[in-house]
C-alpha cells in the first residue's frame, strides 16, 4: 500500500515541477517594464589604405608603397569612431517604447541627449528583435538579441555602424 501512494505523489510533484518550469520559461521573455539599455557603437573611419607603384630614376626601379586615401564622402580622418549609449526604455505590453538616451563620444566632450522610440519583440525562445527610431538619424535595427528574465544582450546595426548592447530590467 505504501508503494501505491509513492507513485501518485511523485507524479503530482513532477507535473507541478513541469508546470512551474513552463510558466517560468514564459516569464523570462516578458518585455513590458523598464529596461536600461547600454550600447557601444563603432564605425570604420573614412580613411583607407591603397598600394601605389612609384618609379625611382637612379637606377631605374619600381617599388610599391602603402598610402592613405579618403573616400569621396569622407570629411577626413576622425578619431571619433565609437560612441557609448545609455537609454532607459519604458516598454509597453505591445513592445512599443520611448526612451530618453544619452550618448558619449570618444572625445568625451561630445555628449548628446535625445528621446528615441521604437518597437521590440521577443520570440517564444526569447530571441529579441526590433527597431530603435532616432529623430534626425538612421534607425537602429536589432539583428540578433536574446533576453532572459532580468537581462539581455545583442547586436544592432545603424547604417554602416555596428553596436553591441546589454539590457538590464529595472
C-alpha positions as CSV (number, residue, x, y, z in Angstrom):
1,X,0.0,0.0,0.0
2,X,2.9,2.4,0.7
3,X,4.3,1.8,-2.7
4,X,1.0,2.7,-4.3
5,X,1.0,6.1,-2.6
6,X,4.5,7.0,-3.7
7,X,3.8,6.8,-7.4
8,X,0.9,9.3,-7.4
9,X,2.8,11.7,-5.1
10,X,5.9,11.6,-7.4
11,X,3.7,12.1,-10.4
12,X,2.0,15.1,-8.9
13,X,5.3,16.7,-7.8
14,X,6.8,16.0,-11.3
15,X,3.8,17.6,-13.1
16,X,3.9,20.6,-10.7
17,X,7.6,21.0,-11.4
18,X,7.0,20.8,-15.2
19,X,4.2,23.4,-15.0
20,X,6.4,25.8,-13.0
21,X,9.2,25.3,-15.5
22,X,6.9,26.2,-18.4
23,X,5.5,29.2,-16.6
24,X,9.0,30.3,-15.6
25,X,10.1,30.0,-19.3
26,X,7.3,32.2,-20.5
27,X,8.1,34.8,-17.8
28,X,11.7,35.1,-19.0
29,X,10.6,36.5,-22.3
30,X,8.3,39.2,-21.0
31,X,9.2,42.7,-22.4
32,X,6.9,45.1,-20.6
33,X,8.6,47.2,-18.0
34,X,11.6,49.5,-17.6
35,X,14.8,48.3,-19.3
36,X,18.2,50.0,-19.1
37,X,19.9,49.8,-22.5
38,X,23.7,50.2,-22.7
39,X,25.5,50.1,-26.1
40,X,28.9,50.6,-27.6
41,X,28.6,51.6,-31.2
42,X,31.6,51.7,-33.6
43,X,32.2,52.7,-37.2
44,X,35.1,52.4,-39.5
45,X,36.8,55.7,-40.2
46,X,36.7,57.2,-43.7
47,X,40.4,56.6,-44.3
48,X,41.5,53.6,-46.4
49,X,44.9,52.2,-47.4
50,X,45.9,51.8,-51.1
51,X,49.1,50.4,-52.7
52,X,50.8,52.6,-55.3
53,X,53.7,51.9,-57.6
54,X,56.4,54.5,-57.5
55,X,59.3,54.8,-60.1
56,X,62.8,55.7,-59.0
57,X,65.1,57.1,-61.7
58,X,68.6,56.4,-60.4
59,X,69.0,53.5,-61.0
60,X,65.6,52.8,-62.7
61,X,63.4,50.8,-60.3
62,X,59.8,50.5,-59.4
63,X,58.7,49.9,-55.8
64,X,55.3,49.7,-54.1
65,X,54.4,51.8,-51.1
66,X,51.2,52.0,-49.0
67,X,49.4,55.3,-48.9
68,X,46.2,56.5,-47.3
69,X,43.2,57.8,-49.2
70,X,39.9,59.3,-48.1
71,X,36.6,58.2,-49.7
72,X,34.6,60.8,-51.6
73,X,32.0,61.1,-48.9
74,X,34.6,61.4,-46.1
75,X,35.4,64.7,-44.4
76,X,38.8,63.4,-43.4
77,X,40.1,61.2,-40.7
78,X,38.4,61.4,-37.3
79,X,39.2,59.6,-34.1
80,X,35.5,59.8,-33.0
81,X,34.6,56.4,-34.4
82,X,33.0,55.0,-31.2
83,X,30.1,56.0,-29.1
84,X,28.8,54.8,-25.7
85,X,25.0,55.0,-25.4
86,X,22.7,54.8,-22.3
87,X,18.9,54.7,-22.5
88,X,16.0,54.0,-20.1
89,X,13.3,52.2,-22.1
90,X,9.7,52.2,-20.9
91,X,8.5,49.1,-22.9
92,X,4.7,48.7,-23.2
93,X,2.7,45.4,-23.4
94,X,2.7,45.6,-27.2
95,X,6.5,46.1,-27.3
96,X,6.5,49.8,-28.2
97,X,8.7,52.1,-26.1
98,X,10.0,55.6,-25.7
99,X,13.4,56.3,-24.1
100,X,15.5,59.2,-23.1
101,X,19.0,58.4,-24.2
102,X,22.5,60.0,-23.8
103,X,25.4,59.2,-26.0
104,X,29.1,59.9,-25.2
105,X,31.7,60.1,-28.0
106,X,35.3,59.1,-27.8
107,X,36.4,62.6,-27.1
108,X,34.2,62.9,-24.0
109,X,33.0,66.3,-24.9
110,X,30.5,65.1,-27.5
111,X,27.7,64.3,-25.1
112,X,24.2,64.3,-26.7
113,X,20.8,63.6,-25.3
114,X,17.7,62.6,-27.4
115,X,14.4,60.8,-26.8
116,X,14.1,57.7,-29.1
117,X,11.1,55.5,-29.8
118,X,10.6,52.1,-31.3
119,X,9.3,48.6,-31.2
120,X,10.8,45.4,-29.6
121,X,9.5,41.8,-29.8
122,X,10.6,38.6,-28.2
123,X,10.1,35.2,-29.8
124,X,9.0,32.1,-27.9
125,X,12.6,31.1,-27.4
126,X,13.4,34.7,-26.1
127,X,15.1,35.9,-29.2
128,X,15.0,39.7,-29.3
129,X,14.4,41.8,-32.4
130,X,13.2,45.3,-33.1
131,X,13.9,48.8,-34.3
132,X,15.0,52.0,-32.4
133,X,14.0,55.2,-34.2
134,X,16.3,58.2,-33.6
135,X,15.0,61.7,-34.5
136,X,17.2,63.1,-37.3
137,X,19.3,60.0,-37.7
138,X,19.1,56.5,-39.2
139,X,17.2,53.8,-37.3
140,X,18.9,51.1,-35.3
141,X,17.9,47.5,-36.2
142,X,18.4,44.8,-33.7
143,X,19.8,42.0,-35.8
144,X,20.5,39.4,-33.1
145,X,19.5,39.6,-29.5
146,X,18.3,37.5,-26.5
147,X,16.6,38.3,-23.2
148,X,16.5,36.0,-20.2
149,X,14.5,37.2,-17.2
150,X,16.1,40.3,-16.0
151,X,18.8,40.9,-18.6
152,X,19.5,40.6,-22.3
153,X,22.2,41.3,-24.9
154,X,22.7,41.5,-28.6
155,X,23.9,43.2,-31.8
156,X,22.4,46.1,-33.7
157,X,23.2,48.0,-36.9
158,X,22.7,51.6,-37.8
159,X,23.7,52.3,-41.4
160,X,27.4,51.3,-41.6
161,X,27.8,51.3,-37.8
162,X,27.5,48.2,-35.6
163,X,26.7,48.1,-31.9
164,X,26.9,45.6,-29.1
165,X,24.3,46.2,-26.4
166,X,23.2,45.0,-23.0
167,X,19.7,45.3,-21.4
168,X,19.0,45.2,-17.7
169,X,15.4,45.1,-16.3
170,X,14.6,47.5,-13.5
